[in-house]
Amino acid sequence: MSCCGKKREEIRQRRTISVPPAPPPPAPAQPRAPVVFKGAGSYLVTGEHSRDVYHFSQEQPEQWIDPEDVQGLLSTGFFQARS
């Protein structure tokens, strides 16, 4: 193998790295509460307490949200708590 061939092979070997798998996300600190979107179209809202961003749509009207955010969403009239 020529000099250039050796260098290319060394470069290829240096580019290969091994990355450990990412750990699973932590479980929520408290149970989530189901809320159903009753509006039309899509609705993007930030929870008052948790600051989590929730995206509701006709295709995905139900979300499990932080229980501290439920009352704020229900007060808009666009949501209903699911029992």
VEXTIBA-841620 format. One record per residue: residue number from 1; residue in three letters; chain; x, y, z of N, C-alpha, C, CB in turn. Coordinates in pm, 1 decimal. Glycine has a CB too. Layout:
<nodes>
> NUM, ala, A, X, Y, Z, X, Y, Z, X, Y, Z, X, Y, Z
...
</nodes>
This chain:
<nodes>
> 1, met, A, 84.8, -116.7, 0.0, 0.0, 0.0, 0.0, 89.4, 123.0, 0.0, -96.5, -0.2, 121.6
> 2, ser, A, 47.6, 221.5, -74.4, 128.1, 342.6, -82.2, 109.8, 427.4, 43.0, 91.5, 423.5, -206.9
> 3, cys, A, 190.2, 527.9, 53.5, 186.3, 619.2, 167.9, 47.9, 683.8, 181.6, 294.8, 728.1, 153.3
> 4, cys, A, -8.1, 730.6, 71.1, -139.7, 797.0, 74.8, -248.6, 700.4, 117.1, -173.9, 856.9, -62.1
> 5, gly, A, -238.5, 577.2, 74.2, -337.7, 476.3, 110.9, -338.9, 451.5, 260.5, -310.8, 346.1, 37.1
> 6, lys, A, -220.3, 449.0, 322.5, -211.4, 429.4, 467.5, -277.3, 545.1, 541.5, -64.6, 415.3, 511.3
> 7, lys, A, -254.2, 665.8, 495.6, -311.0, 783.8, 562.1, -462.9, 783.8, 552.2, -254.3, 912.8, 500.8
> 8, arg, A, -514.9, 747.2, 434.5, -661.3, 741.0, 418.9, -720.2, 637.8, 513.4, -699.8, 707.3, 273.1
> 9, glu, A, -656.4, 523.3, 525.5, -704.6, 417.8, 614.8, -702.1, 465.4, 760.6, -618.9, 290.1, 598.6
> 10, glu, A, -595.7, 535.8, 798.6, -587.8, 588.6, 935.2, -699.6, 688.4, 961.9, -451.6, 654.9, 959.3
> 11, ile, A, -728.7, 772.4, 864.2, -835.8, 871.7, 879.4, -970.6, 801.5, 894.7, -838.7, 968.5, 758.0
> 12, arg, A, -996.5, 698.5, 814.2, -1122.5, 624.0, 823.7, -1136.9, 563.0, 962.4, -1129.5, 513.5, 715.6
> 13, gln, A, -1030.8, 508.0, 1014.9, -1037.3, 444.6, 1145.2, -1061.2, 547.0, 1255.5, -909.7, 367.3, 1172.3
> 14, arg, A, -1007.0, 665.9, 1241.7, -1027.0, 771.3, 1342.7, -1169.7, 823.1, 1341.8, -930.2, 887.2, 1319.0
> 15, arg, A, -1238.1, 819.6, 1228.6, -1374.7, 870.9, 1219.6, -1475.8, 779.1, 1285.5, -1412.5, 891.8, 1075.5
> 16, thr, A, -1443.7, 653.6, 1299.9, -1536.1, 558.3, 1359.0, -1529.2, 570.8, 1510.4, -1504.0, 413.5, 1313.6
> 17, ile, A, -1639.4, 606.9, 1568.5, -1644.1, 619.0, 1713.6, -1761.0, 537.7, 1766.7, -1656.0, 767.2, 1756.9
> 18, ser, A, -1753.4, 503.3, 1888.1, -1858.4, 426.6, 1952.4, -1928.7, 517.6, 2052.5, -1801.1, 298.9, 2021.9
> 19, val, A, -2059.9, 528.7, 2039.8, -2137.8, 615.8, 2127.9, -2232.3, 528.8, 2209.9, -2217.3, 723.6, 2046.1
> 20, pro, A, -2228.7, 541.3, 2341.5, -2320.2, 460.8, 2423.2, -2464.5, 507.2, 2401.3, -2282.3, 470.5, 2573.8
> 21, pro, A, -2561.0, 417.9, 2417.3, -2700.9, 457.1, 2398.7, -2743.1, 561.3, 2502.7, -2792.6, 333.6, 2407.1
> 22, ala, A, -2834.3, 647.7, 2462.3, -2884.1, 751.5, 2553.6, -2970.3, 687.7, 2661.7, -2965.2, 859.3, 2476.3
> 23, pro, A, -2960.6, 737.2, 2784.3, -3044.6, 681.4, 2891.1, -3191.2, 718.9, 2866.5, -2997.8, 732.8, 3031.1
> 24, pro, A, -3283.9, 638.2, 2915.1, -3425.6, 671.4, 2895.7, -3460.0, 799.5, 2971.9, -3516.6, 554.1, 2942.6
> 25, pro, A, -3558.6, 874.9, 2922.7, -3595.0, 997.9, 2992.3, -3651.1, 966.1, 3130.8, -3697.5, 1078.2, 2910.0
> 26, pro, A, -3631.3, 1055.5, 3225.6, -3681.7, 1029.3, 3360.8, -3834.2, 1030.6, 3362.4, -3626.7, 1133.4, 3460.4
> 27, ala, A, -3890.2, 950.9, 3449.9, -4035.8, 947.5, 3465.2, -4082.1, 1077.5, 3529.3, -4080.7, 825.1, 3550.5
> 28, pro, A, -4202.7, 1125.0, 3495.6, -4253.1, 1247.0, 3558.0, -4258.5, 1231.7, 3710.3, -4392.6, 1281.9, 3502.7
> 29, ala, A, -4235.2, 1340.5, 3779.8, -4234.2, 1337.5, 3926.3, -4372.7, 1305.2, 3983.2, -4185.2, 1471.8, 3981.4
> 30, gln, A, -4475.9, 1345.2, 3913.2, -4610.8, 1314.7, 3958.9, -4692.7, 1263.7, 3841.2, -4677.7, 1439.3, 4023.0
> 31, pro, A, -4800.1, 1190.4, 3868.0, -4881.7, 1136.4, 3759.3, -4939.0, 1247.4, 3672.4, -4994.6, 1050.9, 3815.3
> 32, arg, A, -4960.0, 1215.9, 3548.2, -5018.0, 1311.5, 3454.7, -5169.9, 1299.4, 3457.4, -4963.6, 1288.7, 3311.4
> 33, ala, A, -5237.6, 1403.3, 3410.3, -5383.7, 1406.4, 3407.5, -5432.2, 1419.3, 3262.8, -5438.2, 1523.6, 3494.4
> 34, pro, A, -5534.3, 1342.6, 3223.6, -5583.7, 1350.2, 3086.1, -5674.9, 1471.2, 3064.2, -5658.5, 1222.4, 3050.5
> 35, val, A, -5650.3, 1543.2, 2955.4, -5731.9, 1658.2, 2916.2, -5763.3, 1642.4, 2767.9, -5658.2, 1795.3, 2945.6
> 36, val, A, -5888.0, 1673.5, 2729.6, -5931.2, 1659.2, 2591.0, -5959.8, 1797.2, 2531.3, -6056.8, 1568.5, 2581.7
> 37, phe, A, -5903.2, 1822.8, 2415.0, -5923.0, 1948.0, 2341.6, -6056.2, 1941.5, 2268.7, -5806.4, 1974.0, 2241.4
> 38, lys, A, -6141.9, 2041.7, 2288.1, -6274.4, 2045.6, 2226.2, -6284.1, 2149.0, 2115.0, -6379.2, 2074.3, 2330.8
> 39, gly, A, -6176.8, 2218.1, 2084.4, -6177.9, 2321.5, 1981.0, -6157.7, 2263.6, 1842.1, -6070.8, 2424.7, 2009.0
> 40, ala, A, -6151.8, 2351.9, 1744.3, -6127.1, 2312.5, 1605.8, -5983.4, 2348.1, 1568.6, -6228.0, 2381.5, 1509.0
> 41, gly, A, -5924.9, 2272.2, 1478.6, -5788.6, 2301.0, 1433.7, -5685.0, 2255.0, 1534.0, -5771.9, 2448.9, 1408.0
> 42, ser, A, -5578.3, 2330.5, 1544.8, -5467.9, 2298.0, 1635.2, -5457.0, 2404.2, 1743.8, -5334.6, 2286.3, 1557.4
> 43, tyr, A, -5400.8, 2364.7, 1855.5, -5385.5, 2457.0, 1967.0, -5253.9, 2425.5, 2036.0, -5505.5, 2447.1, 2066.6
> 44, leu, A, -5167.2, 2523.3, 2045.9, -5038.1, 2510.0, 2112.7, -5043.2, 2596.9, 2237.3, -4918.5, 2551.1, 2018.3
> 45, val, A, -5019.8, 2538.1, 2352.3, -5032.3, 2611.8, 2478.0, -4920.4, 2570.9, 2573.0, -5170.8, 2586.9, 2543.2
> 46, thr, A, -4876.2, 2667.3, 2653.9, -4775.6, 2641.7, 2756.2, -4844.7, 2633.8, 2891.2, -4665.6, 2751.7, 2756.3
> 47, gly, A, -4815.5, 2528.7, 2967.0, -4875.0, 2511.8, 3099.2, -4832.2, 2623.4, 3193.0, -4836.7, 2376.6, 3158.0
> 48, glu, A, -4928.4, 2676.7, 3266.6, -4899.1, 2787.9, 3358.9, -4800.5, 2748.0, 3467.6, -5027.7, 2838.2, 3423.3
> 49, his, A, -4815.4, 2627.8, 3518.9, -4730.3, 2584.0, 3629.6, -4600.6, 2519.7, 3580.1, -4806.2, 2485.8, 3718.1
> 50, ser, A, -4614.5, 2418.6, 3494.3, -4498.6, 2338.7, 3454.4, -4414.7, 2404.3, 3345.2, -4544.2, 2203.7, 3407.4
> 51, arg, A, -4474.1, 2495.4, 3269.1, -4412.6, 2557.8, 3151.7, -4390.0, 2455.7, 3039.2, -4279.2, 2623.7, 3190.5
> 52, asp, A, -4451.8, 2335.9, 3051.4, -4448.2, 2237.2, 2943.3, -4531.2, 2290.4, 2827.2, -4501.6, 2097.8, 2991.3
> 53, val, A, -4489.8, 2260.2, 2705.2, -4564.5, 2301.5, 2586.3, -4647.7, 2183.1, 2539.6, -4468.7, 2351.7, 2472.5
> 54, tyr, A, -4778.5, 2205.8, 2525.1, -4870.4, 2101.2, 2482.0, -4925.4, 2138.1, 2345.0, -4985.5, 2081.4, 2585.0
> 55, his, A, -4929.6, 2039.4, 2256.0, -4984.5, 2061.2, 2121.8, -5107.1, 1971.7, 2105.2, -4877.4, 2031.4, 2010.3
> 56, phe, A, -5223.5, 2034.9, 2094.1, -5348.8, 1963.2, 2074.0, -5393.5, 1983.3, 1930.1, -5458.4, 2011.4, 2173.8
> 57, ser, A, -5458.7, 1882.6, 1873.6, -5510.8, 1892.7, 1737.2, -5629.9, 1798.9, 1723.9, -5400.7, 1858.5, 1631.4
> 58, gln, A, -5696.5, 1804.4, 1609.0, -5807.9, 1713.9, 1582.9, -5759.0, 1568.5, 1578.5, -5877.9, 1751.4, 1450.3
> 59, glu, A, -5636.9, 1547.9, 1530.8, -5580.4, 1413.9, 1523.8, -5535.2, 1362.2, 1659.9, -5464.3, 1412.5, 1428.0
> 60, gln, A, -5498.2, 1453.3, 1748.1, -5451.2, 1416.2, 1881.6, -5513.8, 1511.0, 1984.6, -5294.7, 1420.8, 1889.3
> 61, pro, A, -5644.4, 1493.4, 2008.7, -5713.7, 1585.9, 2098.9, -5686.1, 1560.7, 2247.1, -5861.3, 1577.7, 2074.7
> 62, glu, A, -5641.6, 1441.1, 2282.7, -5618.5, 1410.1, 2424.2, -5470.2, 1410.4, 2456.9, -5679.3, 1274.4, 2460.0
> 63, gln, A, -5435.2, 1477.9, 2564.7, -5296.5, 1482.6, 2612.8, -5296.9, 1453.6, 2762.5, -5229.7, 1622.0, 2582.4
> 64, trp, A, -5192.1, 1391.8, 2808.4, -5172.3, 1371.8, 2951.4, -5078.8, 1483.1, 2996.7, -5113.4, 1227.6, 2984.4
> 65, ile, A, -5129.6, 1571.1, 3081.6, -5054.7, 1690.2, 3119.2, -5026.2, 1693.6, 3269.3, -5131.0, 1815.2, 3077.7
> 66, asp, A, -4941.2, 1785.2, 3307.3, -4909.8, 1806.6, 3448.5, -5039.6, 1845.3, 3520.4, -4798.9, 1917.6, 3466.5
> 67, pro, A, -5071.9, 1779.5, 3631.7, -5197.0, 1809.6, 3701.6, -5210.2, 1955.8, 3745.4, -5209.0, 1721.0, 3821.8
> 68, glu, A, -5096.0, 2021.8, 3767.7, -5098.5, 2162.7, 3808.6, -5141.9, 2254.7, 3693.8, -4960.3, 2205.0, 3859.6
> 69, asp, A, -5134.6, 2205.7, 3569.5, -5172.8, 2285.7, 3452.7, -5319.8, 2268.3, 3414.1, -5085.2, 2248.9, 3334.9
> 70, val, A, -5386.9, 2168.8, 3471.1, -5524.0, 2135.4, 3429.1, -5618.8, 2253.0, 3445.3, -5576.2, 2016.8, 3509.0
> 71, gln, A, -5624.0, 2313.7, 3561.1, -5721.9, 2419.7, 3585.7, -5706.1, 2536.3, 3488.1, -5709.0, 2470.2, 3728.8
> 72, gly, A, -5584.6, 2572.6, 3458.6, -5561.8, 2681.2, 3363.8, -5616.2, 2649.0, 3225.4, -5414.0, 2711.8, 3354.7
> 73, leu, A, -5597.6, 2526.0, 3180.1, -5649.8, 2487.0, 3048.8, -5801.9, 2478.2, 3050.5, -5590.2, 2352.8, 3005.2
> 74, leu, A, -5859.5, 2423.5, 3156.4, -6005.8, 2412.4, 3164.0, -6072.4, 2549.9, 3164.3, -6046.9, 2334.5, 3289.6
> 75, ser, A, -6007.0, 2647.9, 3221.5, -6065.8, 2782.3, 3230.1, -6079.2, 2850.8, 3093.3, -5981.3, 2869.3, 3322.0
> 76, thr, A, -6008.8, 2799.9, 2991.4, -6019.2, 2859.9, 2857.3, -6148.0, 2821.3, 2786.3, -5900.4, 2818.4, 2772.0
> 77, gly, A, -6211.7, 2710.8, 2829.4, -6333.2, 2663.1, 2763.3, -6304.6, 2573.7, 2643.1, -6416.8, 2780.5, 2719.5
> 78, phe, A, -6176.6, 2557.2, 2606.6, -6140.8, 2472.4, 2493.2, -6112.0, 2328.4, 2535.6, -6020.0, 2529.8, 2421.7
> 79, phe, A, -6111.5, 2302.3, 2664.8, -6070.3, 2171.1, 2714.8, -6171.8, 2114.6, 2810.8, -5935.1, 2179.8, 2782.6
> 80, gln, A, -6165.8, 1981.7, 2821.9, -6252.0, 1909.6, 2914.9, -6165.6, 1803.9, 2984.0, -6375.9, 1844.2, 2840.9
> 81, ala, A, -6183.6, 1791.3, 3115.7, -6110.6, 1689.0, 3189.3, -6173.4, 1553.7, 3157.4, -6112.1, 1717.3, 3343.5
> 82, arg, A, -6088.8, 1454.8, 3138.2, -6139.5, 1320.8, 3114.1, -6134.1, 1244.9, 3245.7, -6057.8, 1247.6, 3002.6
> 83, ser, A, -6242.1, 1179.1, 3278.3, -6247.7, 1104.4, 3405.9, -6193.1, 967.2, 3391.3, -6388.7, 1096.0, 3457.9
</nodes>
